[in-house]
Amino acid sequence: MSVNDRSPREAFVSPMAMIPWQQYPGHFGGALSKALVRPETCGSRRIDFRISCYQPMAHVQEHVHQVQEQAYYVIEGEGVLTLDGKPVLMRPHDYVFVPPGITHGFTNQGTVPLVFFVVTTPVEDGEAPV
């Protein structure tokens, strides 16, 4: 069964390799992500769950969400997260919660790929919180 053959309300287990890497708008230099759980991949209504892999010097530009909450969890490598202009070094097993209204960005300043999970809710920034 392919990703697109799933019922929108069906539980599933899937190999991550079946999801393509993408470079989303505002991401640069090899800042790639796989959208594992999203409306278009499995019918999720409230969760955007991704694994990201940033090559050295790759980054997401600083930005702010109006209603979205995000959590990042670092698996491998190290990067510099900015929170309202303040740099924070993130290493394996570090995590961060970013509430709406906080300007943030993430850059791989290390020498190996930076791999991390990102959970965002709601899926789109224009949605009202549930």
C-alpha positions as CSV (number, residue, x, y, z in Angstrom):
1,M,0.0,0.0,0.0
2,S,1.4,3.4,-1.0
3,V,1.2,6.5,1.2
4,N,-1.5,7.9,-1.0
5,D,-3.6,4.7,-0.8
6,R,-4.4,5.1,2.9
7,S,-7.8,5.9,4.3
8,P,-7.6,9.3,6.1
9,R,-8.6,7.7,9.4
10,E,-6.5,4.5,9.2
11,A,-3.7,3.6,11.7
12,F,-0.5,2.5,9.9
13,V,3.1,1.6,10.2
14,S,5.3,2.8,7.3
15,P,9.0,2.8,6.4
16,M,10.4,6.3,6.5
17,A,12.2,5.6,3.2
18,M,8.9,5.8,1.3
19,I,8.6,9.6,2.1
20,P,10.6,11.9,-0.2
21,W,13.0,14.6,1.2
22,Q,11.8,18.1,0.5
23,Q,13.3,21.6,1.0
24,Y,10.4,23.8,2.2
25,P,10.2,27.5,1.6
26,G,12.4,29.5,3.9
27,H,14.9,26.6,4.3
28,F,18.3,26.9,2.6
29,G,21.6,25.0,1.9
30,G,20.4,21.5,2.2
31,A,17.8,21.9,5.0
32,L,15.7,18.9,4.1
33,S,12.6,17.4,5.8
34,K,10.4,14.4,5.4
35,A,6.7,15.1,6.2
36,L,5.9,11.8,8.0
37,V,2.5,12.8,9.4
38,R,0.4,15.5,7.7
39,P,-3.0,15.7,6.1
40,E,-1.6,14.8,2.6
41,T,0.5,11.9,3.9
42,C,-2.0,10.2,6.2
43,G,-5.1,12.3,6.8
44,S,-3.8,13.9,10.1
45,R,-6.0,16.8,11.1
46,R,-3.9,18.4,13.8
47,I,-0.3,17.2,13.6
48,D,2.6,17.9,11.3
49,F,5.4,15.5,12.3
50,R,8.7,15.6,10.4
51,I,12.2,14.4,10.5
52,S,14.7,17.0,9.3
53,C,18.3,16.7,8.2
54,Y,20.3,19.8,7.8
55,Q,23.8,19.7,6.1
56,P,26.6,21.8,7.6
57,M,25.7,25.5,7.1
58,A,22.0,24.7,6.2
59,H,19.4,26.7,8.0
60,V,15.8,27.8,8.3
61,Q,15.4,31.5,8.3
62,E,14.1,33.2,11.4
63,H,10.4,33.3,11.5
64,V,7.4,33.5,13.9
65,H,4.2,31.5,14.1
66,Q,0.9,33.2,14.9
67,V,-0.9,30.1,16.5
68,Q,1.3,27.1,15.8
69,E,3.3,25.5,18.6
70,Q,6.4,23.5,17.8
71,A,8.7,21.0,19.5
72,Y,12.2,20.0,18.2
73,Y,14.1,17.0,19.4
74,V,17.7,16.6,18.2
75,I,18.8,13.1,17.3
76,E,22.3,13.6,15.8
77,G,24.7,16.5,15.2
78,E,24.5,20.0,16.7
79,G,22.9,23.2,15.7
80,V,22.3,26.8,16.9
81,L,18.7,27.6,17.6
82,T,17.8,31.3,18.0
83,L,14.9,32.2,20.2
84,D,13.9,35.9,20.0
85,G,17.5,36.6,18.9
86,K,19.2,34.6,21.6
87,P,21.4,31.7,20.4
88,V,21.1,28.3,22.1
89,L,23.4,25.3,21.3
90,M,21.3,22.2,20.6
91,R,22.9,18.7,20.8
92,P,21.5,15.1,20.8
93,H,18.7,14.5,23.2
94,D,18.1,18.3,23.7
95,Y,14.6,19.5,22.9
96,V,12.8,22.8,22.8
97,F,9.2,23.9,22.9
98,V,8.5,27.0,20.8
99,P,5.1,28.7,21.6
100,P,3.4,31.1,19.1
101,G,4.8,34.6,18.9
102,I,8.5,33.6,19.5
103,T,10.9,34.4,16.6
104,H,13.1,31.4,15.9
105,G,15.5,29.9,13.4
106,F,17.8,26.8,13.3
107,T,21.3,26.5,11.7
108,N,23.7,23.6,11.5
109,Q,27.0,25.1,12.6
110,G,28.6,21.7,13.1
111,T,30.6,19.5,10.7
112,V,28.2,16.6,10.4
113,P,24.5,16.5,9.5
114,L,22.0,17.8,12.1
115,V,19.1,15.4,12.4
116,F,16.0,16.3,14.4
117,F,12.3,15.7,14.8
118,V,9.8,18.5,14.5
119,V,6.2,18.4,15.7
120,T,3.9,21.3,14.8
121,T,0.3,21.8,15.8
122,P,-2.0,22.9,14.3
123,V,-0.9,21.9,10.8
124,E,-1.4,25.4,9.3
125,D,-0.6,28.7,11.0
126,G,-3.9,30.3,10.1
127,E,-5.9,27.7,12.0
128,A,-7.5,28.5,15.3
129,P,-6.1,26.5,18.2
130,V,-8.2,23.6,19.4
